[in-house]
Each structure stands twice: as structure tokens, then as C-alpha cells.
Amino acid sequence: MESSYVLELDRWNVKNNNTDPVNTSKGINSALDWAAQEGYIEFVLPKGTYLIDENNPIQPKSFMTFNLGGSVLRIRDNSLIGYAIISLKNKQQYAIITNGKIEGDRYNHDYSSGETHEFGVGIELKQGVRYITLDNLEIYNTTGDAIIAITSYGGIVGGYPSIGGNIESGGINTSNGTLVNDTKRVRTSIKLPIVNQILNTGYFGLYGDSYGGIGNEITTDIYDVVFYKSNDTFLSSVTNVHFFDEVEVPSGASYAKAVLHQSAVPSKNGNTLVVRTPEFPKHVYIEKCNLHHCRRLGIAICGVKHCYIRGCEIHHISGTAPSGAIDIEDGYDLNQYIYIDGNNIYENSNYNIIAVSGRHVSITNNKIKLGLFTINPGVNKAIVSNNYFHEAGQRLSGDTLFTNNHLYNCRLTLLEEKEALIDNCFFHNSPLSFDKKKDYVAQINNCKFLYDEDFYSASVNPGAPLVFSAKPQHISNCVFEGCGIEAFTAVPTGTYGWSLINVTFINIKHRENRITRLPAGTYIGCKFVNTGRLGEGPSPLKPVYHFEGCYFEWDGYSQFYMGPTAKIDHFKINNSYFAGKSNAFYLSGVWRNLEFHNNMFNYPVSSTGRMIELVNTLAAETVLITNNKFTSNNSLVAVYAENSPSVPLLFKDNVLQNVQLKLNFNHIKLNNFVNGVLNPN
């Protein structure tokens, strides 16, 4: 017998001329049943257009390829709030759907019932289907999604015991099942019976509520399960299980107990863990599909494990929320090992990709244009790498590694408290905004930021290219280069403790000579070239600035300009090089400690102004200027503080070559070399 069956239209009373949907759906499904019983591994449709009954979706079979043969499956125009053109929900496995078009009724649908009608889909995957491949398909014009893969809730009926309120202090010996005192563990105080629903699925697990929440007093993600026989003797155990993972039930188990890896006993209201047996799609492959002009989503991932979306084109999704290409959401941490690779995503009205919850989400090698790209706080271990983003907005709130991406006309915003590492990316006219709520959870490493005339001439003001948050973060080995039109940085009130290491700023001077604000923090090995006037960020916290081994090059303005409103707790510059042609420092305001140590001030012939100027409105507790070298070719003033007699200034062990020193007689001078001669006072 041949392995491939070509549908006999007359035998099964099927039409391929876009008519007779009731008999067409019935005939195709009957033929699929028959072909499966006969052992065929491929089912092929003769080319044509098949009108599908909205109440009777096509149901492919396990271990069989459903080959559309270049045909169109079109849903009959209807008024249903939800439908599926192809449905896999009978635990099918090793099924392939390929080679054709699937068309919804979006533009002829009757929406008069007033509901959202967002559940009309091209293909639905439900009820524990496994190893499903969808490839070389065009799916379009549905009232909802092109493809949806969704889990069942899996709640256990019949008054199953509640975990909430039934937790006690202590652990369980996982080798013999005995209860033990353990201040680092809490355990269920009740038995978790292995009921028929659990036996039928073969597994159970601890899951969150209907919105994925596990309770604010659950502080761990890990637990152990200990199984017992009906006579209360120990059977076996499983250790280090994650919430939302399956626990296989051993033969002979009558009940189980769970041990949470935390010390505090959660209250009933602070614990929303529940025993469930969800059935969800697993090992789903969506490849080389063209998904477009659907109303809600291209692909809805709502509780799937091991899902691969590769080489697809997803575009022009619009009409009802969330209006995006790919949404990883319902099912929450059931969404695991999601791989989105090599797709072309564009022209979707709201989101391109949104990940609300899940673990191990990998988004790589995609071209993404327009829309929002969002990794929400419920996502853990997301990798976003080697993508090209064009005019898209990236919002990273979850645990994310963002590497080797190219961004053009985008804005990357880092939010919430989860960790984010941005590494080796190129930002072209793409601002970076920090809005983290926790110290040092974001790192920007090895990135290049370039802002040209197009950025500043955009019809919508893009704002500052670099926006700091009050909570400090890390930036290292990065280059920021602009063309000097708008203020480059924004620093909110209360900013402190930032860490910048080997960061270069080039040509970011504002044409109107506005101040480039710097957040309080530590700057090590940083380079500032034509940055415009540098100034402090607004802070009521008496900020601390420390510059170590930095390089400054500028002309025609004061490099550091800190006016009468400045309030600095500690300002220290060590081992740095100043290659300027005008004032390096113009300082006023209120200071506690101001220190210059081991710096080089080297000014060429065309220089003007003063290297360090302390104006008469400056107030400070301590000013230390030690072991610096001041040189020029036209006898500039190295330090000017004549009009600041009340400032306690110590000028010691410095080298002055062809420069002037204008201090007040109240200031202390010790052991300075002036034009090669030691001047002890």
C-alpha cells in the first residue's frame, strides 16, 4: 500500500470550489479518520478552495502529514465569537500540517453581538498535543490569531485539599520519608492524594493561581516531593522541582507531601500555590509560515513547552488587543524553552513580540520593524541576541541577556528590579533610558551609541539620548557619540552611586552650550571629548563624584561648570589628563570636600582662561590640590582663588611650568615646583 493518500472528492462528498462547507468539513474529517485507520502517513488535498464549516474544524491525525497541496482552507463567513479552521486537541502527536493557505473571515465577519470576537483562529493546539509541525503555511484574515497554542488549567475537581493554610515548619527526609526538624524548610501538613485525574495524566505539579501568582510569602521556586504508599510507608521522592514543572507519579503512590525550600511559613493569604494537572502543547515547530492581517495575534503562546518559531514572516496584525506578532502570556511559567529565530516581523500595530511570563525564552536572528518589544517582569532567563530592530521600542523588565543586537531609531528602556545585561550592541539614533528600581541590576557593556543629524531633526522630539535613573547601575567599555544639537543626558533628582568604567563621550556638546549633566558616582578610565560643559545632576543627597584615570579634551567653554546651586558632598579627580584650551573647572556652590590629585593639565599656545577657577561664591570645608602638573605655552592661570579667602585650600607638591598661580594669602602652599625651582611655601 502506498504511504500517501490523495483525497477522493466524490467518494467523500467534498467540494474544492469554495462551496458546501458542512459536507466539506464532514467529508475531510471522515477521510482523515479512514486514512489513519488504513495506516497512511500523508493525506493530500487536491488543489482548490475548501470552504470550512465554522462549527466543524478540520482535525488532522497523529503520525500523519496533512498536506494542503497548495489549496486554501477558508472558514465560512459567520458570527461566532470564536472558531478554529484546523484544530488539534485530541492529544495528537507527530502530526505535520503543511503546504497551503488558511483564510479567516475577518472582513466579512458579523461582529454585531458586541463581543470582541477575538477567538477566531487559523490553527489551535490544545490538550497535550506533542511534536506538532506547522510549516510552509500562509494564515491570514482571522478574527483572532493565526495560531494559538494553549494549556488547560488542570484544576483538580472534587474538593481536592488546599495548600493555602496547610503549611508547617520542618522538612522531610527524602531518603526515607520521615518528618524532620529543619528551620530552612516548610512542608505541607496534609496529604496530597493521588486521585484519578492525576493518575490519568501521569503527573501533577505545584502551580500558581489563574494569573500565575504563587503568593507574596512564597520566597522560593524550588520544592521536593515525597511519595507514600497507602499503608503510609515511604515509596520514593523527587528533589529540586521548580514550580510549573511536572512531577511524574511512581507506580503504587497513594499520596504525596511537598517540602518548600524556604524558612518562613506562609500565611493562607500569602500562598496561592495549588496542585494542578495542566495539559499543554509540547514540542511545537512553526516554520516558514506567512502570518498576516489577523486581528489579534500572529502566534499566541499560552502555556507551551519547547516551542520553535523559525523563518516566519509575521506582519500587519491589527484590530484588537494586544495586536502583535507573538505573545507569550497565559499559562505563565508553563511557557518554557521558547525559541524565536530568524523571523521577519513588521508592520504590526502594537507589539512585535511581548513576553509576559515564562522561562528560557530565546529571541535570536530576527528582523523586527515597528511596534513594542517587551520582556515583562514575569520572564526569567530571556536571551535576545543578534536581532535587527528598526523603529521599534524595547522595554526590558524581566531577567534578560540582550547581546549583539543592532538598533536603529529605537528606544531601549530598562525597567523594574530584574537583572539586565546589555552587551556588544550598536545603537544608531536609539536612546537608552534607565528606570530600574533596584541598585546595580543593569549592566551596559561593550556597546556603541551613535546619534547623527537625523536623530535630532526627527518630527517628534526623541529627547535625551541617555537617560539615567535615580537608582545606580553599571556602564563599561562603551562609546557615546553625537552631533551636538540637544541636551545629551537626563539625570533625575536623587541620582547617586553610578559606575562608569572606560566609557567615552565624543561630540555631544549642545549647540547652545547647555550643560551635560553627569550622575553622581565613580568614573574610571572615561574619556570626554567635545562634550560641552559638564555639570552635576540634581540631588538632595549631597552627591559624591570620583574621577580616576580620565581624559578630557575641549575648547571654548568651561569643561566642568558647577554654578551657585551646586551642592556636592565629595568631588575627587585623580590621575586624569586635561588637554583643554579654556577653563577646566569653573566652580561655585556649596562643597564639603574638593580634591585634585596627580592630574596633568596641559594647555597649548592658543589657550585662554584659567585651568581651575574657584569663584567667590564657592563655599567648601576642604580643598586639596596636590601632586598635579600644570603646563602651558602662554602663561595661563593654573589656579585662581584670590577672591575666596574663606575656602580652606591646600596647594602642595604640584609642578607649574609657564603658568600663574593666583591664590589668597589665607591659602596654604607647600613644596611646589615653579618653572623647575622648588618653592617650599
N, C-alpha and C positions, 0 to 999 in steps of 0.2 A: 504494500500500500504506500502511496506517496505521502510525504510528510506535510504537504501544503494543500489546503482545500480552498478553492475559489468558489465564493458564494453563488449558488444557482438561484437566480432571481425568481423564476417562475415556480420552482419547487417550493420555495419558502414564502411565496406571495409578497415579495419585497419590490419596491419601486425605487429606481435611482434617477427619477426625473423630477424630484422635488415635490412629490405628491404622496397622499395616503400615509400619513405619519403613524397612525395606530397600527396598521398591518406591517408597516416597515419596521418599526421598533420591535414588535412582537416576532416577526419573522427572523430578523437578525439575531435576536436573543435565543430563539429556538434553535437556529442553525448553529450558534456558538455552543449551546448545550450538547447538541448532537456531535459536533466535531470534536469536542473534548472527550466524549464517551468513546469515540472512534479512535482516539489517540493521535489526532492531528496536532502538530506543533506550530502551525501557522494557518491563520484564517485571513483570506484576502478578499477585499471588496472589488467588484468590477467598477471601473471609474464612472463617476456620476455624482449627483447631488442627492443625498438621502435626508428626507425630512423626518425629524425625530419627534416622537410623542413626548411632550413635556412631563407626562406622568409615568413614563416608562423609559428610563435611560438605558443606554447600551451597557451591557455588563460583560466585559472580557473575562477570560478564564485563566486559571493558573497554568503554568508551564506551556504557555501559548503566546505567539506573536499575533497581535491584531493589527493587520496591515491594511490601512485605508486605501492603498492602491492609487494614491493621488486624488481620492474623492473628497467631497465636502459632506460633513455631518452638520445639518442645520436644525436648530430647535424650531419647532412651530411657534409662531407668534402667540403669546399668552399673557396672562395677568397674574401669574403666580409670584409670590414674594421670593421664592427660591426654587431652583431646579438644577439638575445636572444633565449634561448631554451624554457623558460617559461616567459611569460610577463603578468604583472598585471598593466594596465594603463588606465582602463575604470572605475575608481572610485570604484573598488571592495572594499567591506568591509566584515569583519568577514569571511575571507577565510583562509583555512589551506592547506598547501602543506606538505606532509609527506611520509616517509617510502619508500625511493628508492634512485637511483643514477641518477645524471645528468652529462653527459660527453660532453666536448667540443672536438674540432678537432685540438687542438694545434699542435700536432706532425705531422699532415697530411695537415695542412692548407697551402694555396697558398698565400705567402706573396709578390709575385712578383710585385705588384703595387707600392711598395716602401713606402707606408704609414705605420704608426705604428701598425695598426690592433689591437689596444688595447681596442676595444669596443665590443668584443665578450664575452657575459656574460651567466652565467647559469640561473639566475633569475633576472629580472628587475622589480622594483617597481616605478611607476610614477603616475602623475596626481591625486594626492589627495587620494590615497588608504588609507584605515583605518582598524585598527585591523586585521593585517595580521600575521599569524604564519607560520614560516618555521621550521620544526623540523625533526630530525632523517633522515637527508639527507646527502648524500655524493656527493659533487660537485667538479669536477676536470677537468684539461686539457683544460680550456677555453683559448682563445687568450687574454682575458682581465681579468674580475673579476668573482669570483664565484657568488657574489651577489652585485647588485648595487641598492641603493635607492636614488632617485634623484628628486629635485624640478624643477618645471618650473620657468622661470624667472618672468613671470607675468607682464611684462611691458604693460601699457595701450596704445593702439593704437589710432590713430585719432587726434593727436595734443593735447594731454592732457597737461594742464598748468604745467609749470616747477616751482619747489620750488626755485631752484637756482636763485638768483637775485630778489626774490619776498618775502623777509622777512623784517619786520619793527619792530621798538621798541614798546613795550607795550604788555599787556596781554588781556585776555577776561574773564569776569565774567562767571564762569562755571555754575552758578545758573540761569542766565537769558540771557546770550549770548551777553551782551553789551561790547563794547570795553572799556578798562580802561588803564590809565597810570600806568606802572609798570616797574621800572628800572631793575628788576630782571627777566624779561620775554621778549621774542620776539615772533612775530606771523606772520603767512602768511598774506600778503597784498592782496592776491587774493582768490577767491572762489575755492574750490576743489570739482568739480561737481561729484555727484553720478551717474556715467554713467552705461550703461547696463552691462558692463564687471564686475563692482563692484557688481551690483545687482545679477548677475548670481552666483558669488562665495559667496555672503553674507557678505563679509568682504574686507577690504583693510588695508594697513599699510604704514609706512614710512620705507624704506629700503635703503641700500647703493647702490653703483654702482656695476658693474658686477664683481668687485673684493672685494666687501663687504665694501669698504671705504665710510665713511659718510662725509668726508671733514675735513681738519685740523682746521677749525674755528668753528666746532660743538664741544662744550665742555661738552655737557650733553648727557645722554642716555634716558632722560625722556621727555615726552610731553603730552599735553592734546588735546582732540579733541572735538570741539563744532559743533553740527549738527543744521541746519536750514531748515525750510520748503521753498517751492517755493515762498511764499509771504514774505520771509526774516524774519519771526518770529522764535524765539528760539524753538527748539524741545527738545534736550537733550544734555548731554555731557558725556564724559568718561575721567577720570583723571589718571595721573601717568602711562601712557602707555610706554613700552620700544620699542625702535626701533627693527624691525624684528619680532614684535608680531602682531597678527591680531586684528583689530578693527571691531567688528560686527556693521552692519549698521541697525539702527532702521527703522521701517516702517514709510514711509512718509518723509524721508530725501531727500532733493533736492541737498544740498551741505554741505560742512564742512569747518572749518578753524582749523588750528593747532597752538598750543602755545608751544614753546620750553622753557624748564626750564634753560635758561641762560640769561645773561645780555647783551652780545655783539651781535650786528647784524652781521651775517656772510656775507662776500662778495660772489659774484656769483661764483668765483673760489674756495672759501674756503668752499663751501657747495655742496655736491654731493648727498644729500637726494633726494629720488624720491618716488612717490606714485606707489605702485605695488599691484598686487593680485596673488602672487605665490600660486601654488597648489603643495602640498608636502605630502609625506607619513607621517602618524602619527599613533602611537601605533603599532610598528612593533616588533615582537618577533622572534628572531633567536636562536634556542635552540637545543643542542645535534646534531650539524652538524659537519661533517668532510670535511673541505675545503682545497684543496691541489693542488699543481702543476699547478696553474693558472699563467698566465704571468704577470699580473699587480697587482691585489689585491685579498685578500680573501673577504673582505667586504668593499665596498665604500659607505660611508655615506655622501651624497651630498645634504643636506637640508632635515633633518628629525627631527621630534619632538617625544619624548618618544619612544626611541629605546632600546631594551633589547637584549643583546648578552650574552647567558649564556650556560655554559657547552659544548662549542665547541672546536674542535681541528683544528687549522689553521697552516699550515706548508708548506714548500717547495714552496713558492711563489717567482718567479724569472722570469726575461726575459725582462721586460720593466718598466720604472719608473712609480710609486715610488717603486715597488717591495716590498710590505709589506702585513702584515696580515690585519690590519684595518686602514683605512684612513678617518678621519673626516675633510672634507675640503670644497668643493664647497657648496654654499648655505650660508656659513659663519655663522652669528649669528642666522640663521634659525635652525642650529643644536643645539637642546636644550634637556636636560634631556636624555643623552645618558648613558646607564648603561652597562658596560662590566665586567662581573662577572664570575669567576670560569672556565676560559678557559685555554687551554694548547696551547701556541703559541711558535713555534720553527722553526729553520732552514729556515728562510725567508731571502733572500739575502740582503735586505737593511733595511727596517723598520720592527719592530714588531708592534708598534702602533704609528701613527702620528696624532696629533690633531692640525689642523691649525687654526680653528676658531670654536667658539661655546660657549654656556653657560651651566653650570651644567653638567659637564662630570664626571662620576664616574667610576673608574677603580679599581676593588677590587678582591682579592682572586684568582688572575691569576698566572699561572706558565709561565714565559716568558724567553726564552733562545735565545741568539744571536740577532743581529740587533740593530737598534736605536729605543729608546723610546723617543718621542718628544712631549712636550706640548709647542706650539708656543705662541707668544705674543697676538694673537687674541683670546685666550681662557680665559674665566673668570669662576672662581669658579670650578676648577677641583679638584677632590678628588682622590688620588692614595693611596690605603690602603691595607695592608695585602697581598701584592704580593711577589712572589719569583722571583728575577731577577738573571739569570745566564749568565755571559759573555755578558751582554747587556750594551749599552751606554745610559744613561738617560740625556736628555737635557731639563731643565725646564726654559722656558722663560715666560710662562703665569702665571696667578694667580692660585697657586697650593698649596694644602694641601697634603703633602707626609708623610704618617704615617704608622708605624708598618710594614714596608717592610724589607725584607731580601735581601741583595745584595751580590753576590759572583763574583769576577773577573769582576767587572763593573767599570764604572766611571760616577759619578754624577756631572754634570756641571750646575751651576745656572747662567742664562744669563738675559740681558735686565733690565727693570725697574719694572716689575710687582712683587707683593709680593709672597714669597715662604716660607712656614713653613715646616721644616723637623723635624719630631718628632718620638721618640721611634723606630728608625730603627737600624738594625745591618748591618754594612759594613764590610764584610770579604774580605780582599785584594781588596778593592774597594775605589779608591781615590775620594776625594771631591775637586772640583775646583769651586772657586767663580769667576765670571766675570760680576758681577752686575754693572750697570751704574748709580745707584742711591743709596744714603745713606740709610742704615738700612731698606731695604726691604726684606732681607733674615734672617731667624732665624733657627738655628740648636739647637734642644733641646733634651735632654734625649737619646742620641744616643751612641752606642758603635762602635768603629773602631778598627779592629784587622788586623795586617799585619804580616804574617809569612814568613818563608823561601821561600815558593812557590811564593810569590809575587815578591821577589827580584831576583829569579832565572828564571823568565819568559824569553822566547826567545826574546820578544820585551820589551825594557826598558819601564816600566809603568810610570816613572817619579816620582815626589814627591807625597806622599800620600795626602798632604794637601796644596792646592794652594790658597793663599789669593788674593783678588782683591784690587786695589787702593782705591775703594770706601768701606767704613767700613760697617760691618754687625755684627750680634749678634751670639755668640755661648754660650750655657749654659748647665750645667749638663751632659757633655759628657766625654767619656774616649777614648783617642787615645793610642793604644798600638802597638809597633812594635818589630822588632828583630834586629834593628840597623845595616843596611847594606848600604842604600843610604841616601842622604840628605832628611830629612822628610818634610820640609816645603819649599815653594817658595813664596817670597814676592817681588812684583814688585816695581819699583821706584815710590815714591809719595804716598805710603800707609800711612794712618792715621786713628785715631779715632776708632779702633776696640774695641768691647766689648766682653770679655770672662769672664764668671761667673761660678765658680765651674767646671772648665774644668781640667781634669787630663791627663798628658802625661807620659807614662811609657815605658822605654826601647827603646827609639828612638835614642839613641846615635849612630852616624855613626862610623863604624869600623876604618875609617881613621881620626876620630876626627874632621870632618868638623863641621862648626857652624850651629846650628839650628836657623834660622832666625825667629824673632818674629816681627809681625807688630806693629807699634805704636798704643797705645790705653790703655785701662783700663783692668786690670786683677784682679778679685776679687775672693778670695777663691779658687784659682787654685793650682794645685799640679804638681810638676815637679820631677820625679824620674828617674835617669839614662837617662837624656835627651841629654847628651853631652853638649858641650859649647853652651850657649845661647848668641845670638848676635842681634844687631839691624838690621832692614830692611833698604834697601837703600832708602833715602828720601831727597829731596832738601828742604823739608818744615819745617825743624827744628822740628822733631817729639817730641811728649810728651808720656812718659811711666809712668803709675801709677800701682803699685802692692800693693794690700791691702789684708791682711789676707791669704797670700800664704804659701805654704810649698815646700822646696827644699831639695832633697837628692841626693848626687852624690859622686864620688870618682875618683881621678887620673887626674883631669883636672880642669880648672877654670870654675865654673858654669856660670858666666857671663864674656864673653871675648869680649871687645869692644876696637878695635885697633885704630891706629892713624888716620884712615879715618872716625871714628865715628863723627857725628855731631848731638848732642842731645840738644833740647831746654829745656826740663824738664824731669828729671828722679827721681821718688819718690817711695820708698818702705816703707810701714808701716805695723806694726803688723804681720810680717811674721816670719817664722821659718826656720833656715838653719841648717841642720843636715849633714854637709859635712866632708870630710877628706882632702880637699885641698882648694885652693883659692876659695872663694865665688865670689869675684869680681877682675878682672884684667882690669883696666880702663885707656884708653888713649883717644886721640882725643880732640874734642872741645865741651865743655858743657856750658850751661848757668846756670842751677840750678840742683844740685845733692843733694838728701835728703835721709837720713836713719832715721826713727823714730820708736821707740817702737818695735824693732825686737829682736829676740833671735838667737844668733849664738852659737851652742852647738856642740863641736868637741870631739870625743872620743880619746883614748890613741894613736891609730895608725895614727893619723892625721899628715899631713905635710903642709908646705906652710904658706900663710898669708890669713886672713879672707877677709880683704878689702885692695887692693893694688892700690894706685894711682901712676902711673909711671910718670917719669919726663917729658914726652911729653904731659901730660894732661894739658889742659887749661880750666878754669872754672871761672864763675863770682861768684858763691856761692856754697860751700859745707857745708851742715848741717848734723851732726851726733849726734842725741840726743835721750836720754831715751832708749838706746839699752842695751842688756846684752850679754857680750862676755865671754864664758867659755870654758876651755879645760883641758886636763889632762897632757899635756906635754909642757906647756908654749909657745904656738904659738904666733905669732904676730897678734894682733887683727886688728890694722890699721897701714898700712905702707905708709907714705907720706913724708919721710925725704928729698927726692930729688925733692920735689915740693913746694919750698918756696913761689912761687908767687900765689899759689892757696889760696884764702881766705876761710880757713877751720875753722869751729866752732865745737868743740868736747865737749858736755855738757850733764850733768845728766845721764851719762852712768854707767853701772856696769861692772867691769872687774874682773874676777876670774881666777887666774893662767894663765894669758896671758900678753903679752908685748904690749907696745904702742910706735910706732916709728913715731913721728911727727916732723916737723921742728919747730924751736923756733918761727917762724912767726905765727904759728897756735895758735888759742885760745883754752884753756882748762878750763872748769868751772864745779865745783861741781860734779866730778865723784867719784864713789866708787871703790877703787882699793883693792882687797882682803879684803873687809869688812871695809875699812877705807876711810872716806870722804877726798878727795883731792880737796880743793877749787880752785886750779889753776895748 
